Amino acid sequence: MSEVKVNKISPRSGTNVQLGDSGDTITVPSGATLTLPAANIANSALTGSGQITINGQAVALGGSITLTTETRPTVSGISPSAIENTQTAVVITGTNFVSVPLVTAINSTTGAQFVADEVTFTSATSITAKFTISVDASYKLYVENPDGNAVQTGAILTVSDAPAWQTAAGTLGTFSGGSSISTITLTATNSTGMTVQSGALPGGITLNSGSGSSTLTGTESGASADTTYNFTIRATDAEGQTADRAFSLTFTFGANNSMSFN
């Protein structure tokens, strides 16, 4: 094999330079650099009978094609983000939704899939999916438009049991006015805390919020006649799900609590 080493090959004015003949292989060795002009090379400058392939489509040298861009949906949020095992509607917000997408909840741990019972298309930025998911866990959402473009989120949906009250609704007892109620325990499974949702506790009585159970303690003050206090306690779990229950406390003022006359 002969070898010729030069610094530059230039054609005569008005002529072309040809590298090799038909059937030859032109090789750029590993580690070598082939430098092209900094400016863009126009299509018209690419000539010959060869072709290249773009996205699976053959294109002749010097030719062009129109590339079709795909628009995938996105998910920016859901409401509510925690649901129970019964059928619940979840509003999904995002972009590029097309009527009507397929929506699937995917268990983050096991990969088990629950296809939405029903999907309603509201707009390109909002859809509503109704889910009935039997297994408590965290779930990813998969949204696929009819054209096949899709998005899968991280774990954004939680399925869990809401607080379940164990303390019966209604009266928590009748006490003498101005007396201590000792300790009354309110219990709801899965509860991480309790608050007074409506109504008001008697003066001097305090709700001590706790996990699983909370207590009412204190000594009644403020009433001067028989009084029944009605109030609603809300139990909340770690996922923000709530359960309300109505209770009452009654304080009476008998003869022993009244002023006596001789």
Backbone hydrogen bonds in HBPLUS format (Angstrom, degrees):
<---DONOR---> <-ACCEPTOR-->    atom                        ^
c    i                          cat <-CA-CA->   ^        H-A-AA   ^      H-
h    n   atom  resd res      DA  || num        DHA   H-A  angle D-A-AA Bond
n    s   type  num  typ     dist DA aas  dist angle  dist       angle   num
A0015-THR N   A0012-ARG O   3.00 MM   3  5.49 153.5  2.07 145.8 141.7     1
A0024-ASP N   A0021-ASP O   2.92 MM   3  5.52 160.9  1.96 138.9 142.1     2
A0032-ALA N   A0029-PRO O   3.02 MM   3  5.53 161.0  2.05 130.6 134.7     3
A0045-ALA N   A0042-ALA O   2.91 MM   3  5.38 150.2  2.00 111.6 120.9     4
A0046-LEU N   A0043-ASN O   2.90 MM   3  5.43 160.9  1.94 117.5 123.9     5
A0061-LEU N   A0050-GLY O   3.17 MM  11  5.95 163.0  2.20 141.2 137.5     6
A0052-ILE N   A0059-VAL O   2.81 MM   7  5.32 160.0  1.85 156.5 156.7     7
A0059-VAL N   A0052-ILE O   2.67 MM   7  5.32 161.7  1.71 170.6 173.9     8
A0054-ILE N   A0057-GLN O   2.89 MM   3  5.19 165.0  1.91 145.5 143.8     9
A0057-GLN N   A0054-ILE O   2.90 MM   3  5.19 161.0  1.94 113.9 120.3    10
A0063-GLY N   A0060-ALA O   2.77 MM   3  5.13 157.9  1.82 136.5 138.7    11
A0074-THR N   A0095-THR O   3.02 MM  21  5.16 153.6  2.09 139.6 141.7    12
A0095-THR N   A0074-THR O   3.15 MM  21  5.16 149.1  2.25 120.5 126.4    13
A0076-SER N   A0093-THR O   2.80 MM  17  5.71 159.5  1.84 133.2 140.3    14
A0077-GLY N   A0093-THR O   3.39 MM  16  5.34 152.1  2.48 137.2 132.1    15
A0093-THR N   A0077-GLY O   2.91 MM  16  5.34 170.9  1.92 152.6 155.7    16
A0079-SER N   A0091-VAL O   2.93 MM  12  5.21 140.4  2.09 139.8 151.1    17
A0091-VAL N   A0079-SER O   2.86 MM  12  5.21 166.3  1.88 151.6 146.9    18
A0158-THR N   A0081-SER O   2.86 MM  77  6.20 161.8  1.90 151.3 157.6    19
A0083-ILE N   A0158-THR O   2.85 MM  75  6.36 154.6  1.91 161.3 169.2    20
A0160-SER N   A0083-ILE O   2.94 MM  77  6.32 155.4  2.00 161.9 168.3    21
A0088-THR N   A0131-PHE O   2.89 MM  43  5.50 151.5  1.97 148.6 155.6    22
A0131-PHE N   A0088-THR O   2.95 MM  43  5.50 161.4  1.99 152.2 149.0    23
A0090-VAL N   A0129-ALA O   2.75 MM  39  5.28 163.7  1.77 148.8 154.2    24
A0129-ALA N   A0090-VAL O   2.92 MM  39  5.28 163.3  1.95 153.4 151.5    25
A0092-ILE N   A0127-ILE O   2.76 MM  35  5.34 169.7  1.77 164.3 167.6    26
A0127-ILE N   A0092-ILE O   3.00 MM  35  5.34 159.8  2.05 152.1 158.7    27
A0094-GLY N   A0125-THR O   3.04 MM  31  4.84 153.7  2.11 125.7 127.7    28
A0097-PHE N   A0124-ALA O   2.94 MM  27  4.39 174.7  1.95 127.9 126.2    29
A0102-LEU N   A0144-GLU O   2.81 MM  42  5.08 162.1  1.84 148.9 151.5    30
A0144-GLU N   A0102-LEU O   2.87 MM  42  5.08 163.4  1.90 149.5 155.2    31
A0116-ALA N   A0103-VAL O   2.94 MM  13  5.71 175.7  1.95 161.9 160.5    32
A0104-THR N   A0142-TYR O   2.92 MM  38  5.09 155.3  1.98 144.3 152.3    33
A0142-TYR N   A0104-THR O   2.81 MM  38  5.09 158.1  1.85 154.4 160.6    34
A0105-ALA N   A0114-PHE O   2.88 MM   9  5.08 173.4  1.88 140.5 141.4    35
A0114-PHE N   A0105-ALA O   2.81 MM   9  5.08 154.3  1.87 150.0 157.9    36
A0106-ILE N   A0140-LYS O   2.79 MM  34  5.01 164.1  1.82 144.1 149.1    37
A0140-LYS N   A0106-ILE O   2.82 MM  34  5.01 162.1  1.85 147.5 148.2    38
A0107-ASN N   A0112-ALA O   2.77 MM   5  5.12 170.5  1.78 156.4 158.4    39
A0111-GLY N   A0107-ASN O   2.86 MM   4  4.72 142.6  2.00 126.8 136.5    40
A0108-SER N   A0138-SER O   3.00 MM  30  5.82 177.8  2.00 150.0 150.0    41
A0117-ASP N   A0130-LYS O   2.68 MM  13  5.45 136.5  1.87 162.1 175.0    42
A0130-LYS N   A0118-GLU O   2.83 MM  12  5.21 161.7  1.86 155.5 160.8    43
A0120-THR N   A0128-THR O   2.76 MM   8  5.07 162.9  1.79 150.4 156.4    44
A0128-THR N   A0120-THR O   2.90 MM   8  5.07 159.0  1.94 145.3 152.3    45
A0122-THR N   A0126-SER O   3.09 MM   4  5.46 147.3  2.20 145.3 150.8    46
A0123-SER N   A0126-SER O   3.01 MM   3  5.13 157.0  2.06 150.6 149.0    47
A0126-SER N   A0123-SER O   3.27 MM   3  5.13 163.4  2.30 101.3 106.2    48
A0137-ALA N   A0159-VAL O   3.03 MM  22  5.37 127.4  2.32 127.3 142.2    49
A0159-VAL N   A0137-ALA O   2.85 MM  22  5.37 171.8  1.86 165.3 168.1    50
A0139-TYR N   A0157-LEU O   2.66 MM  18  5.01 151.7  1.73 155.3 162.6    51
A0156-ILE N   A0139-TYR O   3.00 MM  17  6.25 131.9  2.24 151.9 152.2    52
A0157-LEU N   A0139-TYR O   3.13 MM  18  5.01 166.3  2.15 150.6 150.4    53
A0153-THR N   A0141-LEU O   2.89 MM  12  5.37 163.0  1.92 155.6 160.4    54
A0143-VAL N   A0151-VAL O   2.94 MM   8  5.47 163.9  1.97 163.9 167.9    55
A0151-VAL N   A0143-VAL O   2.94 MM   8  5.47 147.2  2.05 145.5 156.1    56
A0145-ASN N   A0149-ASN O   2.83 MM   4  5.50 160.6  1.86 176.4 169.8    57
A0148-GLY N   A0145-ASN O   2.95 MM   3  5.48 163.1  1.98 123.4 125.9    58
A0164-ALA N   A0189-THR O   3.13 MM  25  5.15 147.6  2.24 129.1 138.9    59
A0189-THR N   A0164-ALA O   2.88 MM  25  5.15 138.2  2.05 152.3 141.4    60
A0166-GLN N   A0187-THR O   2.83 MM  21  5.39 171.5  1.84 145.0 144.6    61
A0167-THR N   A0187-THR O   3.30 MM  20  5.55 144.2  2.43 154.7 148.7    62
A0170-GLY N   A0246-ALA O   3.05 MM  76  6.27 166.0  2.07 145.8 150.3    63
A0248-SER N   A0170-GLY O   3.13 MM  78  5.95 130.6  2.38 130.7 124.6    64
A0172-LEU N   A0248-SER O   2.80 MM  76  5.90 160.1  1.84 168.4 167.2    65
A0250-THR N   A0173-GLY O   3.19 MM  77  6.47 166.9  2.20 157.3 159.4    66
A0175-PHE N   A0250-THR O   2.79 MM  75  6.21 161.1  1.82 155.7 160.2    67
A0252-THR N   A0175-PHE O   2.87 MM  77  6.35 152.4  1.95 154.2 163.3    68
A0179-SER N   A0176-SER O   3.04 MM   3  5.53 149.3  2.14 142.8 140.4    69
A0177-GLY N   A0252-THR O   2.70 MM  75  5.20 159.7  1.74 153.6 147.3    70
A0220-GLU N   A0179-SER O   3.04 MM  41  5.73 154.2  2.11 151.0 142.8    71
A0181-ILE N   A0218-GLY O   3.09 MM  37  6.21 160.1  2.13 174.6 174.6    72
A0184-ILE N   A0216-LEU O   2.95 MM  32  5.02 162.6  1.98 146.4 152.0    73
A0216-LEU N   A0184-ILE O   2.76 MM  32  5.02 151.4  1.84 144.3 154.2    74
A0186-LEU N   A0214-SER O   2.74 MM  28  5.22 173.2  1.74 157.6 159.9    75
A0214-SER N   A0186-LEU O   2.84 MM  28  5.22 158.4  1.88 152.3 159.7    76
A0188-ALA N   A0212-GLY O   3.06 MM  24  5.69 168.4  2.08 168.7 172.5    77
A0191-SER N   A0188-ALA O   3.26 MM   3  5.62 153.6  2.34 128.7 130.0    78
A0212-GLY N   A0191-SER O   2.71 MM  21  4.80 134.8  1.91 122.9 137.7    79
A0192-THR N   A0236-THR O   2.71 MM  44  5.93 177.3  1.71 156.7 156.8    80
A0236-THR N   A0193-GLY O   2.99 MM  43  5.61 163.2  2.02 163.7 165.8    81
A0195-THR N   A0234-ARG O   3.01 MM  39  5.35 148.8  2.11 141.2 151.1    82
A0234-ARG N   A0195-THR O   2.81 MM  39  5.35 166.5  1.83 160.8 165.0    83
A0197-GLN N   A0232-THR O   2.70 MM  35  5.37 147.8  1.80 147.6 157.0    84
A0232-THR N   A0198-SER O   2.93 MM  34  5.15 162.8  1.96 137.6 138.5    85
A0205-ILE N   A0202-PRO O   3.10 MM   3  5.57 162.6  2.13 136.0 137.2    86
A0221-SER N   A0203-GLY O   2.78 MM  18  4.95 142.1  1.92 130.1 131.3    87
A0206-THR N   A0217-THR O   2.81 MM  11  5.49 165.8  1.83 163.8 168.8    88
A0217-THR N   A0206-THR O   3.07 MM  11  5.49 155.8  2.13 148.4 155.5    89
A0208-ASN N   A0215-THR O   2.73 MM   7  5.13 173.2  1.74 161.9 164.3    90
A0215-THR N   A0208-ASN O   3.09 MM   7  5.13 158.7  2.14 132.9 138.0    91
A0227-THR N   A0251-PHE O   2.85 MM  24  5.40 158.8  1.90 156.1 163.1    92
A0251-PHE N   A0227-THR O   2.83 MM  24  5.40 165.7  1.85 160.5 164.8    93
A0229-TYR N   A0249-LEU O   2.75 MM  20  5.25 170.8  1.76 164.4 163.7    94
A0249-LEU N   A0229-TYR O   2.98 MM  20  5.25 148.6  2.08 141.4 151.4    95
A0231-PHE N   A0247-PHE O   3.05 MM  16  5.62 169.2  2.07 151.6 153.3    96
A0247-PHE N   A0231-PHE O   2.83 MM  16  5.62 173.8  1.83 177.5 178.6    97
A0233-ILE N   A0245-ARG O   2.87 MM  12  5.48 159.3  1.91 163.1 158.1    98
A0245-ARG N   A0233-ILE O   2.96 MM  12  5.48 147.1  2.07 146.5 157.1    99
A0235-ALA N   A0243-ALA O   2.86 MM   8  5.29 172.7  1.86 157.8 156.5   100
A0243-ALA N   A0235-ALA O   2.93 MM   8  5.29 140.6  2.09 146.6 155.9   101
A0237-ASP N   A0241-GLN O   2.92 MM   4  5.49 153.2  1.99 152.2 160.7   102
A0240-GLY N   A0237-ASP O   3.02 MM   3  5.35 164.3  2.04 114.6 118.5   103
A0257-ASN N   A0254-GLY O   3.00 MM   3  5.42 148.2  2.10 107.5 117.2   104
A0258-SER N   A0255-ALA O   3.03 MM   3  5.04 161.8  2.06 104.9 110.7   105
